[in-house]
Amino acid sequence: MSAAADTAIAPVSADQNKTPNLVHEDVVHPHEDHTVAPTRVVAIAVDASKFSEYAFDWAIQNLVRPETDQIVLMNVRPTVSLPAVYGTLYVDFSKEFEAIEQANKKESHDLLRAYANKLPAHKYNIRGVALRGDARDEISYKVEDIHADMLVIGSRGLSGFKRAFLGSVSEYLIHHLKVPVIVPRPTEAEKAL
């Protein structure tokens, strides 16, 4: 089980500053008037890249069935680490560490809300999940935890050499998840836009 995948659930309120510190899952658009239980869970991993935005748009236009699907948006932020300085006295960086973590958490939650707000709340059943840690591990864990039927994720557009050298989150997930992983890639014409 992932230690970083806290899943306390809290409804999104008008006053986001009152969100508890440990909330890593927000119900972005609770679908109160939706009487049909979702028959499919479509997980979409998002970040601030154009590749992620393309994958999200592609999934909404080509894959998601608003009447029967639940969309679970996921964003993974890195774990904050401060470099160790050897040969110096002990310095307490806990305040700086906490400030960076809170800023990263807010950025992650804001990103999830921005993606969710692209869709009408009355039509789509959407949840947002903000995770912390290694993207490969966190997405793998959460996809299984929510019983997703599939995952849509963007590609960074790396060449074969860079992908082999640097590794790729999407490449890892394709080979390790038990559910289908869809990696939409823009055509050359779409890249030019």
C-alpha positions in Angstrom: 0.0 0.0 0.0 1.2 3.5 -0.8 2.1 5.6 2.2 1.6 8.8 0.3 -1.9 8.0 -1.0 -3.9 9.4 1.9 -7.5 9.2 0.9 -9.5 11.3 3.3 -12.5 12.6 1.3 -13.7 16.1 1.5 -16.2 18.0 -0.6 -14.9 21.0 -2.4 -16.1 24.1 -0.6 -16.2 27.8 -1.5 -13.5 28.4 1.1 -10.6 26.2 0.0 -8.4 27.5 2.9 -10.4 25.4 5.3 -9.4 22.1 3.6 -7.7 19.8 6.2 -4.0 19.3 5.9 -4.2 15.6 5.1 -6.8 15.8 2.3 -5.4 14.2 -0.8 -8.7 13.4 -2.5 -11.4 15.9 -3.4 -14.8 15.3 -4.8 -14.5 17.9 -7.5 -17.9 17.6 -9.0 -20.2 15.5 -6.8 -23.0 14.3 -9.1 -25.9 14.5 -6.7 -28.6 14.5 -9.4 -27.0 11.5 -11.2 -29.3 8.6 -10.5 -27.4 5.9 -12.5 -24.4 4.3 -10.8 -21.3 4.5 -13.0 -20.6 1.3 -15.0 -17.0 2.3 -15.9 -14.3 4.1 -14.0 -12.0 6.0 -16.4 -8.8 7.2 -14.7 -7.0 10.1 -16.3 -3.6 11.1 -15.1 -3.0 14.9 -15.5 -0.2 17.4 -15.0 0.6 20.9 -16.3 2.0 19.7 -19.7 0.5 20.1 -23.1 0.7 16.3 -23.6 -1.5 15.8 -20.5 -4.0 18.4 -21.8 -4.1 16.6 -25.1 -4.7 13.2 -23.5 -7.5 14.7 -21.3 -9.2 16.4 -24.3 -8.9 13.2 -26.3 -10.4 11.1 -23.6 -13.4 13.4 -23.2 -14.0 13.6 -27.0 -13.4 9.9 -27.9 -13.7 7.7 -24.9 -15.8 8.9 -21.9 -19.5 8.3 -21.8 -21.0 11.0 -19.6 -24.1 9.0 -18.8 -22.4 6.0 -17.4 -18.7 6.7 -16.7 -17.0 8.1 -13.6 -13.9 10.1 -14.4 -11.1 10.0 -11.8 -8.5 12.7 -12.4 -5.1 12.0 -10.8 -2.2 14.3 -10.3 1.0 13.2 -8.6 3.3 15.8 -7.0 6.8 14.9 -6.0 7.8 14.3 -2.4 9.6 17.3 -1.0 13.2 16.7 -0.1 15.8 19.2 1.1 19.5 18.6 0.3 21.7 17.6 3.1 24.6 19.8 3.8 27.5 17.8 5.3 29.9 19.4 7.8 27.4 22.0 9.2 25.5 22.3 12.3 22.0 20.9 12.5 19.5 23.3 10.9 15.7 22.8 11.3 14.2 23.2 7.9 10.7 21.9 9.0 9.0 25.3 8.4 10.5 25.6 4.9 9.7 22.0 4.2 6.1 22.5 5.3 5.7 25.7 3.2 7.0 24.0 0.1 4.7 20.9 0.7 1.7 23.2 1.2 2.5 25.2 -2.0 2.9 21.9 -4.0 -0.4 20.6 -2.6 -2.3 23.7 -3.5 -0.9 23.7 -7.0 -1.9 20.0 -7.4 -5.5 20.7 -6.1 -5.8 23.8 -8.3 -4.7 21.8 -11.4 -7.3 19.1 -10.7 -10.0 21.7 -10.3 -8.9 23.5 -13.5 -9.3 20.2 -15.5 -12.6 19.4 -13.8 -14.0 22.9 -14.5 -13.5 22.3 -18.2 -16.5 20.0 -18.0 -20.1 20.8 -17.0 -20.8 19.5 -13.5 -24.3 18.5 -14.3 -23.2 16.2 -17.1 -20.0 14.4 -15.8 -19.3 12.4 -12.7 -15.8 13.5 -11.7 -13.4 13.0 -8.8 -10.0 14.5 -8.4 -7.2 12.7 -6.5 -4.0 14.5 -5.6 -1.2 12.1 -4.7 2.4 12.5 -3.5 5.4 10.4 -4.4 6.8 8.6 -7.4 4.2 8.9 -10.2 4.7 5.3 -11.4 4.0 3.9 -7.9 1.2 6.3 -6.9 -0.7 5.9 -10.2 -0.3 2.1 -10.1 -1.6 1.9 -6.6 -4.5 4.3 -7.1 -5.7 2.7 -10.4 -6.0 -0.6 -8.5 -7.5 1.0 -5.4 -10.4 2.7 -7.3 -10.9 -0.3 -9.5 -10.4 1.7 -12.7 -11.4 0.0 -15.9 -8.7 1.9 -17.8 -6.1 4.7 -17.5 -5.5 7.6 -20.0 -2.2 9.3 -19.7 -0.2 11.7 -21.8 3.2 11.1 -23.3 6.1 13.4 -22.8 7.0 13.0 -26.5 10.4 11.6 -25.8 12.5 10.0 -28.5 13.2 6.3 -28.2 16.7 7.0 -26.9 15.6 9.5 -24.2 12.7 7.3 -23.2 15.1 4.3 -22.7 17.6 6.5 -20.8 15.3 8.6 -18.7 12.4 6.2 -18.4 8.8 7.1 -19.0 5.9 7.0 -16.6 3.5 6.0 -19.4 5.9 3.3 -20.6 6.1 1.9 -17.1 2.4 1.9 -16.6 1.7 0.2 -20.0 3.9 -2.7 -18.9 2.8 -2.9 -15.2 -0.9 -2.2 -14.9 -3.5 -4.9 -15.3 -5.9 -2.5 -17.0 -5.6 -1.0 -20.5 -3.4 2.1 -20.6 -4.2 4.6 -23.4 -1.6 7.1 -24.4 -3.1 9.4 -27.0 -0.5 11.1 -29.2 -1.2 14.2 -31.3 -0.8 14.0 -35.0 1.8 16.2 -36.7 -1.0 18.5 -37.8 -2.2 18.8 -34.2 1.3 19.4 -32.9 1.6 22.4 -35.3 -1.4 24.1 -33.8 
